[in-house]
């Protein structure tokens, strides 16, 4: 049986997980693939470090270049993380004509186009299933399973840490800081949690999915992102009373052109955003709890489909890496170096819609003086901005100088909403800045 | 750009849908694939029939053999249904070395092994994504996305008609016959509904998934199947009170060997069944409603993953066929005739566990005389059979000679349960045969 030798770069959690998974299920994969995978070398930072996964010392080295250049190594597996050395590793391998498997979403987000160009130039492929949504084979689904579809919507719960925190806040009525501290203690959140809770991890992922769906490479700097740090247990409670669950949602949605401007040019101008969102409780995404990820993909032919699983962690990531190893091994076996290229720019004219033009519904929570005329003044500001109110809720049972006032707002664009909110926040009857959370009805 | 000419056999709902989808998104697919798909001919039963999808008359013929043999046709798409002519169509194409795409689960179920052997013998591939769960790319997920995993569980809601009927029975408290009649009027159920409601459609599908997961071809005759025709609104109501939703569930589960018999031989003896099941309301499968399908796949590395979408209908099926057309086109472009063979028998010693040995939990509904000692007599029969009762519920508010008695039963095998039920049904205090529905806790 043909043997494919792997050079693994990175011996941390993911590297150890992949090594372990290859040992565990390598024979099964060989029987399914007709190709045998063997780890030929593994570059790590410290060969003497104690590891949770035992790796034969003879495989370990600190010399990644030696592993990449080793003529015995057919396939380079970049699992070190970061965007500096990892970029050099990937480029070096591609220049040697060796295919690269990576789990590194930050690397793709920052240097995707350069890596894709190198893959094309040197005739070696780049595989990155593990970079988005861990064990969910969402890259394969988008590129192959739904290839016959124009993708009209993607809604992703792509960060397990955020989803874990929001789930516990909902079920326990706890506050953000409290749950975050607990999540850190349990290992579900990093000591430095900003990459997750500020939405930047999800940003990398949704950028990759948006790029694959719409055929132009999305510049991560153009993705509008808001974190979950400002979500309070009060808003989760009020949302619940209104029949909604708050989720950190990554959204890809082509802008609909006005009816009188002719047919929509699908894919040409696309919303790509990450922000907390009220999701109706009867929608399947509202039931995705704890550290689980899910991606809803709507295709113009297939309709709504949904993919659910663990989005991070050693094993979920290893499962996705193994899937790429299988594809790479088959490509090596069959001599098809770029059967499915890492990225096909089929919509070069595409662009990300600036956040100001993004339209959505909103939940607004105001802290107002309980006095006749208050609502009229707020409604007047919204009315002048042509922003429609779909309902007004004054929750009962509040005491003190001010009372909460919840407004549910019809479709409005971000810029108009921002201007109206600035005016509302200046009203004397409004005691603290309005809380604004978007509402998604999945139309 | 390279062009792949399709010969479509069958001009019904699915054939029309595929033709329409190729017209609609063919250019998009070409830009993604680098291969252009063109329908070169289409064999139908009646060229003059009025069709919902307009097909140029020049493409139509009643001569399927002419289409299959046409040297211009590179790829044969079998969408006619049935297992007789469809088998001849597929075998004829494969013998000519032409790859075949099919959406025909009954054909695969009945003649899969013969077709796989022909594909291997003549060096032409066979693709069948559309045969299971419509628009959900579950075949690709199992064979490629999760290839690094030993599959330890599959739970599928694989028949949209059953799920639609059970969903409406639950939400409306309606009876089976009533909802079925309505579903027939709305086109969600066939005039002859037995293939769906008796579970045989799901049987074909779960047999294919079980075969792919466990590496031996499952004989459909060995799959135990029970339909939903005996599910009453009363049982749906009681299940709801206990925190469960009744779903028609297809299950693939390797038998666990007793601890003292050594390590489990994964995959060697596998439960493959289709029957109505009580699913806990907080499990994600309980929320899969109406005509939607979903498949939960548990891998030993990835853990639980779930795939959700429309399982049938013109467009969902067309989406899956397009995915196969893309794979087939890439294989033709790259000259890789059997990159992923239609079936790899990697576990030749595998076998389906006879239903008698299948272990599960049960919901039992008895109709008993409300008299002291009744429960004791029933409990004694179960006790002698070493079947444990986990709870007993006597729903309130019933009048008349007899009252319902619900028993929730611990793990027991089907054979033991059947013997105990026969004894219970013979008791004078039991007024009508016990209703037995399995309970799944997804362990």
Contacts between the chains, C-beta under 8 A, distances in Angstrom:
chain1	res1	chain2	res2	distance
A	21	B	148	6.0
A	21	B	301	5.4
A	24	B	300	7.7
A	24	B	301	7.4
A	25	B	148	5.5
A	25	B	149	6.9
A	25	B	150	6.2
A	25	B	300	7.4
A	25	B	301	6.9
A	28	B	150	6.1
A	28	B	346	7.1
A	29	B	147	6.2
A	29	B	148	5.9
A	31	B	215	7.3
A	31	B	344	7.1
A	31	B	346	3.8
A	32	B	143	7.8
A	32	B	147	5.9
A	32	B	215	7.5
A	32	B	344	5.4
A	32	B	346	5.6
A	33	B	147	7.2
A	34	B	344	7.8
A	129	B	145	7.7
A	135	B	299	7.7
A	135	B	301	7.8
A	135	B	302	3.8
A	135	B	303	6.7
A	135	B	305	6.0
A	136	B	305	6.1
A	137	B	141	5.8
A	137	B	144	7.4
A	137	B	145	2.8
A	137	B	146	7.0
A	140	B	140	6.6
A	140	B	141	7.7
A	140	B	144	6.2
A	140	B	145	5.1
A	141	B	137	5.8
A	141	B	140	7.7
A	141	B	141	7.5
A	141	B	145	7.5
A	143	B	32	7.8
A	144	B	137	7.4
A	144	B	140	6.2
A	144	B	144	7.9
A	144	B	323	6.3
A	144	B	326	6.8
A	144	B	327	7.0
A	145	B	129	7.7
A	145	B	137	2.9
A	145	B	140	5.1
A	145	B	141	7.5
A	145	B	323	5.3
A	146	B	137	7.0
A	146	B	319	6.7
A	146	B	323	7.0
A	147	B	29	6.2
A	147	B	32	5.9
A	147	B	33	7.2
A	147	B	322	6.6
A	147	B	323	5.8
A	147	B	326	4.6
A	148	B	21	6.0
A	148	B	25	5.6
A	148	B	29	5.9
A	148	B	318	7.3
A	148	B	319	5.5
A	148	B	321	7.8
A	148	B	322	2.6
A	148	B	323	6.1
A	148	B	325	7.4
A	148	B	326	6.9
A	149	B	25	6.9
A	149	B	319	5.9
A	149	B	322	7.7
A	150	B	25	6.2
A	150	B	28	6.0
A	215	B	31	7.3
A	215	B	32	7.5
A	284	B	284	7.8
A	284	B	287	6.0
A	284	B	288	7.8
A	284	B	308	6.8
A	287	B	284	6.0
A	287	B	287	5.3
A	288	B	284	7.8
A	299	B	135	7.7
A	299	B	319	6.3
A	300	B	24	7.7
A	300	B	25	7.4
A	301	B	21	5.4
A	301	B	24	7.4
A	301	B	25	6.9
A	301	B	135	7.8
A	301	B	315	5.0
A	301	B	316	7.9
A	301	B	318	5.8
A	301	B	319	4.6
A	301	B	322	7.3
A	302	B	135	3.8
A	302	B	309	6.4
A	302	B	310	6.9
A	302	B	315	6.6
A	302	B	316	5.6
A	302	B	319	3.7
A	302	B	320	7.9
A	303	B	135	6.7
A	303	B	309	7.0
A	303	B	310	5.3
A	303	B	315	6.7
A	303	B	316	6.6
A	304	B	309	6.6
A	304	B	310	7.7
A	305	B	135	6.0
A	305	B	136	6.1
A	305	B	307	7.5
A	305	B	308	6.3
A	305	B	309	3.5
A	305	B	310	7.9
A	306	B	306	7.5
A	306	B	307	7.5
A	306	B	308	4.0
A	306	B	309	6.9
A	307	B	305	7.5
A	307	B	306	7.5
A	307	B	307	6.0
A	307	B	308	7.6
A	308	B	284	6.8
A	308	B	305	6.4
A	308	B	306	4.0
A	308	B	307	7.6
A	308	B	308	7.3
A	309	B	302	6.4
A	309	B	303	7.0
A	309	B	304	6.6
A	309	B	305	3.6
A	309	B	306	6.9
A	310	B	302	6.9
A	310	B	303	5.4
A	310	B	304	7.7
A	310	B	305	7.9
A	315	B	301	5.0
A	315	B	302	6.6
A	315	B	303	6.7
A	316	B	301	7.9
A	316	B	302	5.6
A	316	B	303	6.6
A	318	B	148	7.3
A	318	B	301	5.8
A	319	B	146	6.7
A	319	B	148	5.5
A	319	B	149	5.9
A	319	B	299	6.2
A	319	B	301	4.5
A	319	B	302	3.7
A	320	B	302	7.9
A	321	B	148	7.8
A	322	B	147	6.6
A	322	B	148	2.6
A	322	B	149	7.7
A	322	B	301	7.3
A	323	B	144	6.3
A	323	B	145	5.3
A	323	B	146	7.0
A	323	B	147	5.8
A	323	B	148	6.1
A	325	B	148	7.4
A	326	B	144	6.8
A	326	B	147	4.6
A	326	B	148	6.9
A	327	B	144	7.0
A	330	B	339	5.7
A	330	B	340	7.2
A	334	B	334	6.8
A	334	B	336	4.4
A	334	B	339	5.5
A	336	B	334	4.4
A	336	B	336	5.8
A	336	B	339	7.6
A	339	B	330	5.7
A	339	B	334	5.5
A	339	B	336	7.6
A	340	B	330	7.2
A	344	B	31	7.1
A	344	B	32	5.4
A	344	B	34	7.8
A	346	B	28	7.1
A	346	B	31	3.7
A	346	B	32	5.6
